[in-house]
Amino acid sequence: MISFTSEQRFIVTGASSGLGEAAALLLNELGASVIGIARNQERLEAMKATAKYPENVFLEQKDLTENIKGLPAYVKALKEKYGKFQGLAYCAGISQIQPLQFLDYNDLKKIFDINYFAPVLMIKGVADKRCNIGAGTSIVAIASIAAFARDKGHLSYAGSKAALSASLKCISKEVIGRGIRVNCVSPSNIKTPMNTGMEDYEESQKNLYPLGFGETKDVANMIAFLLSDKAKFISGQNYVIDSGGVL
Ligand SMILES: NC(=O)c1ccc[n+]([C@@H]2O[C@H](COP(=O)([O-])OP(=O)(O)OC[C@H]3O[C@@H](n4cnc5c(N)ncnc54)[C@H](OP(=O)(O)O)[C@@H]3O)[C@@H](O)[C@H]2O)c1
């Protein structure tokens, strides 16, 4: 059974909704302290209100794309405030469906800012030896099966997730010597606010999704496992969570 102590602190981005919220609540339920980051304070408060141990949930309202260059320093400031981190679950992100014909640089940059540049620089911050506990530190980011697919209109989203998972593999090699593990999870369709109202679509996709669309906890369980010492031998991997039929 996975368990943490309240001295084990995890940063969870995207903690106000969907997969990040589920990861924050599960890590907290398993005993860890969570620093939940997102822009929407009201939704962050709502997440904290449902936590099993709300005294171990700390909220940081922040737009992670506002000063991307400053994210390593931001992590350092969080470390001064809370103490060294056991790890990071980077779950913030946006999707975008836009065919090539309508795409411009600003659209591409917007999606890469939150889905690629911000996670890489948050990871740089957490991997800094001044900010983590050293050996046993674990970092997980959410990519997507879109990175493996070839769906029309997904070029920017898929590109950002492919770039993220590729960079995480390289980062894992750089930090494993210090006992820091870095992994990715790549879900298919999971029922979150990012894709609500998809019941008809879910029904039409039964051949690809024999187990239906996933629940947020399906992904949170994998994140908690990878962040825990039960996964102490695992790094540089990208785990597909896809209902057993998409890839
Ligand atoms: N749901 C799926 O089916 C699925 C499948 C594969 C991959 N994913 C990936 O999983 C991740 C989470 O998706 P989700 O379904 O949980 O989406 P969601 O419910 O829309 O949650 C997205 C989270 O990201 C945060 N966020 C977005 N922009 C931000 C910014 N500029 N600064 C700080 N926080 C920001 C949002 O918080 P605020 O709005 O409060 O800032 C929110 O907490 C995304 O990277 C997504 O691509 C999702």
The ligand as a Gaussian input file, in Angstrom:
#p B3LYP/6-31G(d) Opt

LIG

0 1
 N       -8.777000      14.905000     -19.691000
 C       -8.243000      14.129000     -20.612000
 O       -8.915000      13.362000     -21.280000
 C       -6.757000      14.184000     -20.862000
 C       -6.189000      13.205000     -21.680000
 C       -4.824000      13.236000     -21.910000
 C       -4.061000      14.235000     -21.347000
 N       -4.646000      15.185000     -20.562000
 C       -3.786000      16.219000     -20.015000
 O       -3.908000      16.259000     -18.622000
 C       -3.700000      17.588000     -18.142000
 C       -4.867000      17.992000     -17.265000
 O       -6.055000      17.914000     -18.042000
 P       -7.488000      17.976000     -17.345000
 O       -8.375000      17.144000     -18.185000
 O       -7.377000      17.737000     -15.910000
 O       -7.873000      19.499000     -17.657000
 P       -8.686000      20.558000     -16.774000
 O       -9.723000      19.905000     -15.967000
 O       -9.078000      21.624000     -17.754000
 O       -7.563000      21.132000     -15.813000
 C       -6.492000      21.884000     -16.313000
 C       -5.759000      22.460000     -15.131000
 O       -4.653000      23.245000     -15.622000
 C       -4.665000      24.495000     -14.957000
 N       -4.089000      25.522000     -15.817000
 C       -4.394000      25.752000     -17.125000
 N       -3.716000      26.820000     -17.559000
 C       -2.959000      27.264000     -16.521000
 C       -2.047000      28.346000     -16.346000
 N       -1.766000      29.200000     -17.350000
 N       -1.440000      28.509000     -15.149000
 C       -1.725000      27.667000     -14.118000
 N       -2.581000      26.628000     -14.222000
 C       -3.193000      26.436000     -15.407000
 C       -6.130000      24.767000     -14.677000
 O       -6.278000      25.629000     -13.573000
 P       -6.864000      27.124000     -13.612000
 O       -7.811000      27.221000     -14.749000
 O       -7.455000      27.301000     -12.249000
 O       -5.639000      27.934000     -13.797000
 C       -6.616000      23.381000     -14.289000
 O       -6.375000      23.141000     -12.922000
 C       -3.543000      18.456000     -19.385000
 O       -2.186000      18.639000     -19.672000
 C       -4.154000      17.610000     -20.480000
 O       -3.582000      17.883000     -21.738000
 C       -5.981000      15.178000     -20.313000

